[in-house]
């Protein structure tokens, strides 16, 4: 933690380094308490981020444990407010973590928000926080994602978001003209040392590209729209597909077994690539089962 200013209270840790001569970069992790890969990455990146801050003349602020109470209970939501913090950015009285985050994010030149798909083998993914109507933000975000060089890249146009996704940090950043991307990574148990080093390098490179200090070399990543298959009824979900697998329309991708032992097949109404899948477990009706990236 050498050379980092530490701001700490009971449920909040913020690390800060450098002067904001050429702007401010904010890195956040674990807005969802069951997604802890960012903690591992940030720990690994501190020395390099310090160097980057000096090299680029930017201030770097990091909050590794946004939803600290959620982390302690392995919960996606904040256990105090019972809310998904990443749906509270437009609420009039959001939970305190969101209030703190918003003041930290204000005036940022670039934001990286680190998430993961827990308990599922998954390739690295960049998610665009973008709205095609804001051309400049779109351009920066696209370059940043390209520099991150994901296997699959989500693109979200906030105009067509369904209600449950409303209120995310990404949407708030777009509304406030702040460039930023989310990074979806694998769970720590699926990452070996090389993976961690590789993702860490990509994060550094992504910041440089986003701030216009370097040019992204790979420009042919196509972004996919998200399509989510939900449970038609509650029951035990058994997945039949793997992340990154190509699937065709109407393909059987899993089954649901209810407590009277009746079985319902789960199929996809679109063709595309599996980007996440629930592990075998009990699910409630309308719960998300499989995410599919479509062109
Ligand atoms: Zn998340």
Boltz pocket constraint, residues with backbone or C-beta under 6 A from the ligand:
constraints:
  - pocket:
      binder: B
      contacts: [[A, 32], [A, 35], [A, 115], [A, 116]]
      max_distance: 6.0
